[in-house]
Amino acid sequence: MPKSLVIIGYGPGLSTALATRFGAEGYTLGLVSRTRHDASLTQLAEAGVTAHFEAADAGDIPALQQALHRLSAKLEGVGAVVYNAAVLQATDILQVTPQQLVQEFGVNVAAALGSVQALLVDLKQTSGAVLLTGGGLGTHPDPQYGSLSIGKAGLRSLAAQLHQRLQPEGIYVGLLTITQGIQAGDPTYSPAALAERFWQLAQARTSLETTV
């Protein structure tokens, strides 16, 4: 598998830790987010990590797919992708409008599928890996996080289907289900500790889901 990783939903916290962890292993990075994070990009450059950035909103799937195609060209092939985009909003399920639910489901689930589809040729050629950021709400829904609970459940189902569908193609799909809030300095739930779990998933390429 070539040492190239695309992170979708890049920003401070977990995504930055992922970039640092994979970058330390010699990976070239493709980063996608709505806005640039210049301080983080500068830190990666100072650490000797090559990173390419493309601006795209996961809520606009055609634009996201175009950005991924541009990154694929810059990286000369994608060996791994992390989907870390989500609408992290606390809204009571009875206050979620149907339109809002559809829109947020697009970011939480549909854009993950669209990302895999956009990079599928690369992933087949590289026997690549798809890593998805799951959450405890996917198995234990909370009506105070109504839309996100549905989204994480949908993402978990998508991960299981992609794992089964793409394994014969030589592509690994793994889901890291995070059951607690991400906390700096925590030995289990810090960004660095979680990035290490993603790294382990990508190296082992065995189990569908790891829960922390």
LINHUMO-V207602 format. One record per residue. SS is DSSP state (helix for helix, strand for strand, loop for the rest). BURIAL is + if it has 16 or more other C-alpha atoms within 10 Angstrom, else -. D_CENTER is the distance of its C-alpha to the mean C-alpha in Angstrom with 1 decimal. Layout:
# LINHUMO-V207602
[[SS:BURIAL:D_CENTER] [SS:BURIAL:D_CENTER]]
This chain:
# LINHUMO-V207602
[[loop:-:18.1] [loop:+:18.2] [loop:+:16.7] [strand:+:14.2] [strand:+:10.5] [strand:+:8.5] [strand:+:5.9] [strand:+:5.4] [loop:+:6.7] [loop:+:8.5] [loop:+:11.3] [loop:-:13.5] [loop:-:12.8] [helix:+:9.8] [helix:+:8.2] [helix:+:11.8] [helix:+:12.4] [helix:+:9.8] [helix:+:11.5] [helix:+:14.8] [helix:+:14.4] [helix:+:13.5] [helix:+:15.8] [helix:-:18.5] [loop:-:18.5] [loop:-:19.3] [loop:+:16.0] [strand:+:16.1] [strand:+:13.1] [strand:+:12.0] [strand:+:10.6] [strand:+:10.1] [strand:+:11.2] [loop:+:14.3] [loop:-:16.4] [loop:+:17.0] [loop:-:16.9] [helix:-:19.9] [helix:-:20.7] [helix:+:17.4] [helix:+:17.9] [helix:-:21.5] [helix:-:20.7] [helix:+:18.6] [helix:-:21.5] [helix:-:24.0] [loop:-:22.4] [loop:-:22.8] [loop:+:19.2] [loop:+:19.0] [strand:+:16.3] [strand:+:16.3] [strand:+:15.2] [strand:+:15.1] [strand:+:15.4] [loop:+:14.0] [loop:+:13.5] [loop:+:11.0] [loop:+:14.2] [loop:-:16.0] [helix:+:14.5] [helix:+:17.3] [helix:-:16.8] [helix:+:13.1] [helix:+:14.2] [helix:-:17.0] [helix:+:15.0] [helix:+:13.0] [helix:+:16.4] [helix:+:17.8] [helix:+:15.3] [helix:+:16.1] [helix:-:19.7] [helix:+:19.3] [helix:+:17.6] [loop:-:20.0] [loop:+:17.6] [loop:+:13.9] [loop:+:13.8] [strand:+:10.1] [strand:+:6.7] [strand:+:3.3] [strand:+:1.6] [loop:+:3.0] [loop:+:6.1] [loop:+:9.0] [loop:+:12.8] [loop:-:13.9] [loop:-:17.6] [loop:-:20.4] [loop:-:22.6] [loop:-:25.2] [helix:+:24.8] [helix:-:28.3] [helix:-:27.4] [loop:-:24.4] [loop:-:25.9] [helix:-:25.1] [helix:-:24.1] [helix:-:21.6] [helix:+:20.2] [helix:-:19.8] [helix:+:18.2] [helix:+:15.6] [helix:+:14.9] [helix:+:14.2] [helix:+:11.3] [helix:+:10.2] [helix:+:10.7] [helix:+:12.5] [helix:+:10.3] [helix:+:7.7] [helix:+:11.0] [helix:+:12.2] [helix:+:9.6] [helix:+:10.6] [helix:-:14.1] [helix:+:14.2] [helix:+:13.3] [helix:+:15.2] [helix:-:18.3] [helix:+:16.7] [helix:+:14.9] [helix:+:18.3] [helix:+:20.2] [helix:+:18.3] [loop:+:17.8] [loop:+:14.2] [strand:+:11.2] [strand:+:8.1] [strand:+:6.0] [strand:+:4.8] [strand:+:5.5] [strand:+:9.0] [strand:+:12.1] [helix:+:15.8] [helix:+:16.6] [helix:+:15.5] [loop:-:18.7] [loop:-:20.7] [loop:+:20.6] [loop:+:22.1] [helix:+:24.2] [helix:-:23.7] [helix:+:20.0] [helix:+:20.9] [helix:+:18.3] [helix:+:15.3] [helix:+:16.9] [helix:+:17.2] [helix:+:13.7] [helix:+:12.4] [helix:+:15.2] [helix:+:14.4] [helix:+:10.8] [helix:+:12.6] [helix:-:15.1] [helix:+:12.9] [helix:+:11.4] [helix:+:15.1] [helix:-:16.4] [helix:+:14.1] [helix:+:14.9] [helix:-:18.6] [helix:-:18.7] [helix:+:17.1] [helix:-:18.6] [loop:-:21.9] [loop:-:20.4] [loop:-:19.4] [loop:+:15.6] [strand:+:13.9] [strand:+:11.3] [strand:+:10.5] [strand:+:9.4] [strand:+:9.8] [strand:+:11.8] [strand:+:12.8] [loop:+:16.2] [loop:-:17.3] [loop:-:16.6] [loop:+:15.1] [loop:-:18.4] [loop:-:19.3] [loop:-:21.7] [loop:-:21.1] [loop:-:21.4] [loop:+:18.7] [loop:+:16.5] [loop:+:16.6] [helix:+:13.5] [helix:+:15.2] [helix:+:15.9] [helix:+:12.5] [helix:+:11.3] [helix:+:14.3] [helix:+:13.3] [helix:+:10.1] [helix:+:12.7] [helix:-:15.1] [helix:+:13.1] [helix:+:12.6] [helix:-:16.3] [helix:-:17.7] [loop:+:16.1] [loop:-:18.1] [loop:-:17.1] [loop:+:14.8] [strand:+:14.1] [strand:-:14.6] [strand:-:15.6] [loop:-:16.3]]
